[in-house]
Amino acid sequence: MLYLISALLTALICGPLFPGYLVYRDAVSVPQFSLSAAAFGIDGSAPRAVPQDAILGLASRVVDGGWVVALLTTAAVFGVGVGFGLLARRLVPQAGTAGAVVAAVVGIWNPFVAERLLQGHWSLLIGYATLGPIVLMVLNLARERAVQPILILVGLFAVAGFTPTGSILALAVAAVTAIAVRPGLRTTLLSGVGWVVTASPWLVASAVSDSAGSSGGASAFALRSESGLGSFGTALGLGGIWNADAVPGSRSSWWAAVATIVFLAVVAAGTFALLRERRESTGPVLALGLLAVTVVLLVTLASTGPGLSVMDALLAGVPGAGLLRDAQKYLALVAPFATIACAAGVGALRRLVPGGFAAAAVGLLIVAPLPDLAWGVGGQVRSIEIPADYAEVTEAIGDGGGTSVALWPTETVRNLSWTHGPSLSVLPRMIDAPVMVDGTLVVDGEPLDAPTGRTADVVAALDAGGDPAALAALGVGWVVSEESSAPPQLAAHADEVVTTDHLRLFAIPGAAPAPSPSTPTWIAAITALALWFGTAIAGAIAATFRRLTLS
């Protein structure tokens, strides 16, 4: 039943992702992802999608990239339900299958999942999906001092490490659980080394990045209070993403307060039931509860005046602190306890009514207040077709001949005629040559993360009219104008080699060679990715043998 309900909810959410390509806000899928230096995070830009882009680049040479992204997103949502369901079955056995099913429903059907899908953060859900299984495996390590569960845990770290944030989430939940169950010093050290290995792709990229830090903007990315809830109530309800446009309609009115009250009532009832019963699992449950409370408090405090000041100081002075800026995403760490508590609530209710009725009643209380998560969050997150123009331009550029490609207009976010909302350009993910991307984020009219160095010079040259000589001196051999009038000097003096309905491609002769990563940097990045794959494969093999042994 757990797998069936998880599959049904997953299909209800992810159905619109097939077939085609997801191009919506931060989500970009293309037929074949580039394997340029940017994909490995060694082009100097902030490594926000490492090792994600390199993995997609390799996978899309076997399976169409649109299918890869859709399948990974679907697997993540399904994994969320199964993972939290199995965790509830282990820690709240008295709740039975009914409790496990409710834990799955709570894990999948909540504002956190809806808002992250609307923002295009599909890959963050992969890390979110590993939290339940990671807790389970740390619990196993407390009883089994063997290599096999360590390999499985490290494999889960690798899956979570599909993005840097997922890697941090995995480390946090594993550390808290380990403190509660004490798996032993040797096991802890081996697991810690394994985590470092799985995080090595983005750690290497951060070490060579020119912009691994952030230009501030703590207030722009702070938790956004929902109507009638305030910051603390919003965090308790797992909502409050910084972008008010990436919010389901049901969470943008007073109804959000009603939904949160219902959710918290279920969690409170389950928490009371957990505290009343003393079991072997009490330690881990209390640890996860403490983690949830701590995260809610920290995320709430980060949105206050003093918290914003501290965050801005971190962003300005600590390399890599940009991982903390969007603090709301760490509410994912509340989910393990929330799902367990809801399952315990069902367990208590089973004493009064049949288990199926209890699960249906609680499940309805969770799903009904958020009806627009269904079908791609109300149809907003759905696949589209990429015009053939983009493949034509990509083929014309090839590897760029040792020069870079610049995009016009320079703004990061596009509103293209063939998409159904704001999005990033698909060109940087498709073109094999290095692509100069402005990277400036504009939040509530405030520009953040403005480019520096050569990228800033290229942007300035384009904004000044696109003088081909100035661009050539900066190593730019190609400029793509995307559904916009080209800069006047560029249009007048550069060679227009491709003209389509959506794109114009200009070639700039005599461009200087573009800078590229050194050979040692490439070796380090490729080695780190190979280690990531090795740990993921080893974990999968160990998990398969474990299942066969136990069955």
C-alpha positions, 0 to 999 in steps of 0.5 A: 500500500505504501508504494501504491499510494506513493506512486499515485501521488507521484503520478498526480504531481509529475504527470505533466512533465512527460514528454518534452522539456522542463523550462520554467524558472530555474529548471532547464532541460534540453535534448543533450546537456553540454559537457563544458567546463561550466558543467563541471563547475570549473569555469569560474562561476559559482558552482550551484549545479555541481555535479548535477550538470555534468551527470545530466551531460553524461546521461543525456548522451544515452537518454534524451535530456528531457526524459532524464530530468522528468524521470529523476524528478518523478523518482525523487517524489516517489522516493520521498513517499517511500523513504519517509513511509519506511522511516515511520514504519521503523520508528513508529511500528504501532502505527502500522501500514496506515501510519506509513502511508500517512507519513508518505502523504505528508512527505510528498504533499506539502508546501515545501515540495510545491514551492520548490517545484514552482521555483524549478528546484526539482533537483533539490527534491533528490536530496530531500528524498534521501533523508528518510533512508539516511536516517534508517541506514544510520540506525542500522549502523548502530546495530551492524558494525559492517561494511555493507551498511556503510557503503549504502549510507555513502551511496545515499550521500552521493545521491543527496550530493546531486546538488550541494544543498542536498549534500548539506541536508544529508550530512545534517540529518545523518549527524543528528541521528548518529549522535542519538544512536552512537554507531561507533567511532570507526563507523562514524569516521568512515562515513564522514570520509565517505561524505567528503568523497561524495561532496568532492565534485562541488568542493573542488569546483568551489576551490577553483571558482572566482565567485563561490561567495555571494554579493549579499542579498540576505533580505531578498532571499529570507523566509517570506511570511504567509498571510496570518502566520508570521515568520514562525508560523510559516516555517512551521508549515513548511512554506515561505519560499523567498519568491512570492511568485513561486507559491501555489494559489492556495498558500497566498491567502488566509487559507494558508493559515487554515492549512497550517493549523490543520497540519500542526494539529496533526503533528501535535497530536502525534508528538503527544503520542510519541512522548507518552510511549517509551520505546527503543526508537525514542532517542532517534525520534527525540533527536529528529524532533530537536533538529526540526525545532532548531531548524525552524527557529534558525530559519525564522531568526534568519529572517529578522533584522539581526539575523539578516545582518549576520547572514549578510556578514557571512555572505560577504566574508565567508566563501561558500556561505551562499549555500545558506542564503536561501535559508527556507530550503533547510526546512526540508530537515523538519520533514523527518520528524513531521512525517513520524509525528503524523504517523504516530497520530494515526497510530493513536487514532487507530485505537478508536477507529479502523486503521484505513479510516484513520489514514484516510481521515488524516491524509485528507486533512493534509491533502485537501488544504493544498489541492493545487499541488496536483498536476504540476502545481496547478499546471504551471510546471509542465513540459514544452517543446524547444524550437528547432532554432536552438539546435540549429544555432548550437550546431553552427557554433560547435565547440566555438573554435576556442572562443566564448559565446555571449548572450543578448540580452544579458539579463538572466531571466527570460520571458520567451514566446515559446515558454509559459512563464519566466525561465533561464535561457536553454543555450548555456546548457546546450552549447559546447563552447564556453558561454558568458552568462551575466548571472545577475539575479534581480529580486524585488528590483534589487540586483544581486550577484553581479558578474566580475572580471571578464564576464563583467567586461563582456556584459559592459561591451554588449550594453555599450552597443556590442563593438565587435573589436571590443568583444573579440579582444575579450575572447568572444567569437559568437553572440546569440541574440535571443528574441531581441533586437541585437546591439546596434554596433554588433548588428552593423559590423559583425557577420550574421551567420544564422537567422531564425524566428527566435535567434540571431547568431553573429560571428566575430572574426579575429577573436582572442582565445578564451581562457580555459581551465588548466589541465590539473583543474580538469583532472581534479574535476573529472576525478571527483566526478568519477569518485562520486559515480564510484560511491553511488554505484558501490552503494547501489550494489551493496543495497541490492545484495542486502535486499537479496540477502534479507529476502 
